[in-house]
């Protein structure tokens, strides 16, 4: 939890616009050209010159890290280096990212050397032990964020790219479902999934490719508006089906799906934009697809859990260039990817459901793993991911040290950092800012402008204050009464966790109060350091209040999500009978329905269901996927997905019975609206009085009546 997270939650709570629309893409300019020329310079090919340059750079690094400057000079040098970093941060490129990482490492090493040599107590005692513990926590965070930075520089797995802004640049895609060896019942589910693909309908063509003519499959294709292509003699087998299907289509990008592959709705949005960005990409395949080389265990670990069925997204022109479209092509299917590599084209594996930070650089879900790659790179990436996972296990200990460190000074007068506030700020602030710039390079292909980013940071810090006030007010007033009949399962927010938050808040409150009492009568030098620790303790209190509030909020969300899984439902059977049921997994689009008794429904038949929530009702069409004695599984009609998901959002929306710890809608305004309006009205009144005093005085309430009464007395 950090101030930016609180700001994001507050914006989501009140429907405020996020900063995504304010981000701009990284530019390309002269710094990219200069760095490219430097990297490609011919003298790097000489081992002697490269060795000499390496030795000189290491010697310069040691000198720069260990040299000491007065505080004034340190501020100037840090400001110049920070200005260079801010300028370079506008430009794209891996080498610029590495350069910013180098600047961050340089400043961090200077800070670490200063902390080790000048800020620790020379005597072995409480000051040294606690100060060394704080230094170890700082070194741990530097190592953790440094490893995360290295992992993000050359990402092994590539997250989805955004769709082209111009609709004309969205490619037309042919989706081919290979029906070989699959019955009609087995094909219904994959066909429904294809219809639900999130892709412009005028850019999507569906083909059902069959090994022989089957009237029932042809009827299914006709019902969903797909092309039905039955193989002709000479196109036997799966490879022949692929060649025959591609001969019947004309799109540049072709999606080849096995008859049992269940495509998620984001399949095309995850993979196809990479074909528009990378013109050397020939194919993206699941690891066990016949067109892909057999993967080893390292690749399987990166790709996550196995797919049900196989999928390949290929580029038609490169398939033709590789010769795989020719009937005389007699290579093994798995050699197709090797042919692409020999032609200097790339392939990629389609990865699925890998937890974040396990063996991946992407968020959970579908992503792309470029291939080929060397064993050394793969092993290094796995080691890096394992180290990060191990370090993150100890993150709560480092956070605990930072939450309790100011109390040691304010309550027991333990000097954790033996330095003046000015010296500490001159080393620590550049260290933080350089790290922030380097870390921000891994947040996506776009960035916030420097002034927008600064404004967002200040608003996020300010928002901690009204958030803490709202938390206290909510705790005192005890709101959040639960609606009657709402189930309340076990409390995920345990008493032990609540006691831990209460202990940390009480410790920081005691430290803050003790520090305020000690300020009176302190020498000026000690008072400056005490003020720094007081500010640290105050920030801890604000963050702890937000952490506790978010923990309570997470509990309410889990309870609410669990409660709405079971929704009342009315279902009209094919013969017209209406049955009252209950959902088991709302709001999934593949809905499990608990039946009141033993009912039967034919697989593939159409039903009409109505879901109720309070006074709201949603009626949609659905298709039966399977039917047990007391359990019916249906798929919501793809045409009704938008209405169904909108209804689900309304059901899951925040109600009046939710905790009200987040501040109000206008909490980001430093001056309340009523004060701003009053000040503006007062200033406008002064300007009006100065320009036309007589007319202004006549409009004042009661003044005109008094003037008329005075004139009457005069007469």
Order of alpha helices (4+ residues) and beta strands (2+ residues): alpha-beta-alpha-alpha-alpha-alpha-alpha-beta-beta-alpha-beta-alpha-beta-alpha-beta-alpha-beta-alpha-beta-alpha-alpha-beta-beta-alpha-alpha-alpha-beta-alpha-alpha-alpha-beta-beta-beta-beta-beta-beta-alpha-alpha-alpha-alpha
